[in-house]
Amino acid sequence: MTGQLAGRRIALTLATSTGGVGAHVRSLIGPLTSAGASVSVHGPAATERLFGFGAAGARFVPVEIATNPRPLHDARAVAALARLTRQSDLVHAHGLRAGLVAVLAGVRRSRPTVVTLHNALLDPPGLRRRLLVMLEMLVCRRADIVLGVSGDLVARAMRVGAGDARMAPIAAPPLPAPQRSAAEVRAELGGIGGPLILAVGRLHGQKGYDVLLPAAARWATRVPPPVVVVAGDGPLESQLQSQIEELGAPVRLLGRRSDVADLLNAADLVVLPSRWEGWPLVAQETLRAGRPLVTTAVGGLPQLVGDGAVLIRPGDVDALDAAVQRLLDDPAAASALGRAATARGQSLPDEHDTAAQTLAVYVELLGVPS
């Protein structure tokens, strides 16, 4: 990669992020600067505090891009990004909201714009969804290249008019080595003696916790009873806590955690009952950790997990319950699934592959000799 982008000015932009998008943007900074590029990052000030783009080698200048469409706010963001990227050779926006701001900011510029779509539109039919579809069409048609983190996002981009859409899965960074033994983690969680089931993800409707909780309530009668721990925070925390108490489900909300590697090391089983996922970091981490995984056949998950996980229908409490209980009842099957997960995890692209693909797109658009 050394020198391929020497003297080039690359601007990366994102909207609000607390997880995968921000981590991905940060992971690109090192490889791009190693290739000789000058990198700037533009997004909400909170993203710099969370991800440290400046410490990674980029120049960070905040542009407040809201999560939801807000015409006046968006107009200010477009004007700010247009000013900040006036001298940029290429702009790469991450997510639909940042993509909208980027393509509008580049209307009078000849520079190329790349947009990575990280999420599907999951809003129910109605005015808001119609508006988002219109914005999606605008973004996909104006971008020089649309990258989708999963095949369904690429297909969607092509359907709404993208001239060039490609799959670009985002690799999870390597998991750090566990700092505590499984026994220590279980002791810190209250002395868990039965199976430990782990879920990791933001407390949001997309993640399928409304399916997990009633399924977990059924597991309370097992001997010994499993305990489900959920690592993540989000807007549904109080609602989910009330449901846990109402159902009598053996579920504990742990909040946002920095010790996912330790939790994975201690877990007997991981569940990811999402309604949609692209190329989720937690699924990659679970495969690499060799833990049995039960997840849903949605988005990019079937392609990601291969035969390294049990796939079920989304929104199906009975299917989740049955899949988990089968693995708890059959330790040999769970062990075999864990071995398959390890093999699949070893075959996945890593951060170097992700960066190399991104760099190749930039080189292509900028006409740089490879």
N, C-alpha and C positions, 0 to 999 in steps of 0.2 A: 504493500500500500504506500510505501514511502515516496513522497514527492509527487504523486499523481495529481494532487489538487493544490500544488504549490501556488501561492498567491491568490487563490480563490476564496471568496467570501460567502460562507454558507450560513443561512439563517434558519434556525429550527424554532417552531412555534407550537404551543399547546394551550389548551384551556385548562380549567381546574382538574387536577389529578391528585390522588392520594396513593396511587399504586403503580400498576403496570406501565401506563403511558409515560409517566414521569421517569420511572426507572429506565425505560427503553431510551428515552431521549438522552438521559445522562450517559448511558452506555455507548452512545454514538460519538460523544465528544472526543474521547481519547483517540479512537481510530481515525477520526477526521483530522484532528490536529497532527497526528503522526503522518498523515498523508500530505501535510503542508497547508491545510486549509485554516483560515481564520473563522472561528465559529462564534456566532451569537445565538442566544436563546431568548425568546420573548414569550411570556406567559404571565399569569397572575403572580403577584409577589409571594403568595403563600407557597407556590411551587419551588421557588428558590430556597426558601427556608427548609422545606421538606427534603429536597433532592440535592441541593448544593451544586448547581450547574457551574457556578463560578469557580468553586474549588476543584471541579473536574477539568477546568481549562478553558471554559467559554466566557464570553462577555455577556452578562445577563442584564437586560433592561426590561422592566416589567411592562406588560400590556395586559390590562384586565379584560380577559375574554370570559364572558359569563357562560354558565352551563346551559342556560335556556335562552332562546331568542329574545332579545330586548332591543328594539330598533335604535333608540337613541344611544344606548350603551354600545351597541355593535358599531354604529357609525363612528363613535369616538375611537373604538379599537381599530377599525379599518384605517382611519386617518393616522393614528399613532404608528401602526405597523408599516403603512406606506412610507412614512417619514423615516422610520428606523431602518428600513430595508432598501432605501433608495439606491445605495451603492452595492447591494448584495448581488451575487452572481446567480444564486439559486435559493429558493425558499422551500422548505419542507415542513408542511403542517401535519400535525398528528391529531386525528379526530375530526368529526364533521364540523364542529363549531369552529375550531381553529382553521379548518380548511376553508370555511366560508369567508372568514376574515382575510385569509391569505389570498384567495383568488380575487376578492374585491380590491384588496390593497394592490394587486398586481395588474389591474385592468389596463393601465397606461404604460406598463413596463413590458419590455421584450424578454425579460428573464424567465427561465422555466420555473414552474411550480409543481412540486410533488405533494400528494396528499396520501397519507396512510389512514385507512379506515380501520379502527380498532374494535368497533361495536356495531351491532345490528340495531335497527329501529324496532323497539319493542312496544311502543305506545299503542294503545287500543285505537280502533277506528274512530275518527272524529276530526275536528278542526286542527288540533295540534299535530296529529299525524300527517294530515294533508300538507300542512305547512312544512314539516320536516322533510317530507318526500320531495317537495318543490326545491328546498334548499339542497337536498342530496343530489337532485338532478343538476342544479346549477354548479355545484362543486365538482361533480364527476365530469361534466362536460367542459369545464374551464381548466381543469388540471391537465398538465401535460402527461403525467403518468399517475394513475391511482394504484396504490399498493393495498392489498387486503390481507389481514393476518390469517384469514381462513378462506377456503375455497368458495364458501357460500357468499362471502362478502365480495369476492372478485366477480362472481356470477351476477350478483345484484348490481354492482357498479356498471357492468356491461349492459345490463337490461335498461338502466336509466340513462345510458348515453355516453359512458366513458369511451374515449377513443383508444385508450391503452390501459388495461387493468391487469395486474399481475399479483400472484400470491407471494407474500413475504412474511412467513411466520417469524414471530419474535421469540428468540431463545431466552429462557430463564438464566440468570447468572448462576454460577456454581454455588451450591449450598455450602455454607461453612460447616466445618466439622462440629458435631454436637459437643457442647461444653459440659453437659451433665449426663449421667447414666439414665437409662429408662427408669430404674428404681427411684432415683432421686427426683425425677420429674413427677412420677406417680405420687411420691410422698408429698411433694410440694402442692399437688392438686388435691390433697386431702386423704392420701392413703388409698388410692384406687387398687382394689384387689382383683376385680373382674376385667373383662375386655375394655380397652380404651379405644373409642371411636372418635376420629378427628375430622372436623370440618374447618376449612380456612376460607374466609372471604368476607367482603363487606356485607353488613346487615342491610340488605336491599332486596326488593322483590324479585329481581332477576335470579338470585341465588337459590331460590327454591326452599327456603327455610319453612314455608308453610306446608311443604311436603315432608320435610325431615322431622318436624316436631311430632305430628301424630304417629309417624312410623316409630319414632323413638319411644313414645308412650307405650307401644306394644312390647318393646323390649324390656320394659321394667319388670316383667314377670319372669324373666329368665333367671336361672341360678347358675353362677353368680350373675347379678344384673350388670350389663355394660354401662359405662358412663360415656356420654357424648360431650365433647368439649368443642366449643366454637371459638376460633381465634379471628377476631375482626370487630370493627365498630361500624356504626352507620345509623341512618335515620330510624330504623325499625327496632332499635334496642329495647325501648320500654315496652313496645307492643309485643315483641317476642318474649320478653321476660314474663309478661302477664300470661301469655299463652302457655309457657312452660309450667307456670304455677297452676293454671287451670287444668291442664292435661295431666299433671303429675309426671311429666316426662323427665327422665334422668339426663337432663341437658344443663350444661353450665356455659354461660357466656363469659369468655375470658377477656374480652376487649381486644384492642389492637396489640399484637405481640411482635417482639423482635427476636424471639427464640423459636421460630418455626422449625428449624433444624432439630432442636431438642424435642419438640412435640412430635415431629414425624418419627424420630428415633424411638419414642416411647409408645407410639400408636400401634394397635393391632390391625387397624382398618381405617381407611380414609373414605369419606363420602363427599361427593360434589353433585348435588341434585339440581343443578342450574337449569333454567329455562332456555338459556343461550350462553354459549362461550365461544370465543374465537380460538385462541391458542394459549390457554390460561397457564400462568406461571405455576400455580399450585399443582396442576395436573402433571406438569413436567417435573416439578420437584418431587412429587409422590413417586413417579416412575423411577426417577434416579435414586430415590431412597429405597426402592424395592418393597414398597408397602402395597398390600392389596387395595385396589381402588374400585369403588362403585360410583359410576357417573352416568350422565344422560347422553343419549344419541342425538345431540344437537350441535349445530354450528360446525366448528372444526374438530370437535372432540373425537369422533370416530376415526378420522385420519390421524390425529395426534396419538391416541392411545393404542391403536392397532389391536393386538390380542393381549395387551398388558393390563386390561381392566374389564370389569363387567359393565356392559352398557344396558341401560333400561330406558323406558319411555319417560319423557319429562312429565311432571305433574301427576305421577302415578304413585300414590302412597303404598298400595299393595305391592307393586313391583319393587320399590325400594326396600320395603319390609322383608319381602321374600329373598331378595338378593343378599341382604346383610345377614339374615338368619341362616341362610345356606352356608355362608362362609364361616359364621360362628360355630355352626354345627359340624363343620368338616375342616379341621385344621390342616389336613393334607392338601385339600383343594386351595385353601388360603395360602399355604406355603408355595404351591405351584404357581398361583397367580402372582405372588410376590416375585418369584424368579422370572416370570414372563415380563413383569413390570421392569425389573432391572435390565433385562435384555433390550426391551424397547427404549428405556431411558438412555442406554448407551448409544443407541443408533440415532438419537435426535440431533438436529443441528445445534451448535453452541453459539455463544455471543460473537465469536470470530466469524462464523458463517453469516450471521445476521448483518454484521457490519460490512463484510465483503460484498454481500448482495446490494446493500444500500449504496456503497461506494461505486459499484459498477453502474448503478442507475444514474448517479451524478455524473460519472465520467461520460456515459452515453449522451446525456442531455447537454453537457457542456462542450462536447466535441473534443474531449481531451484524448490524446493517443494513449491506448492502454498498454 
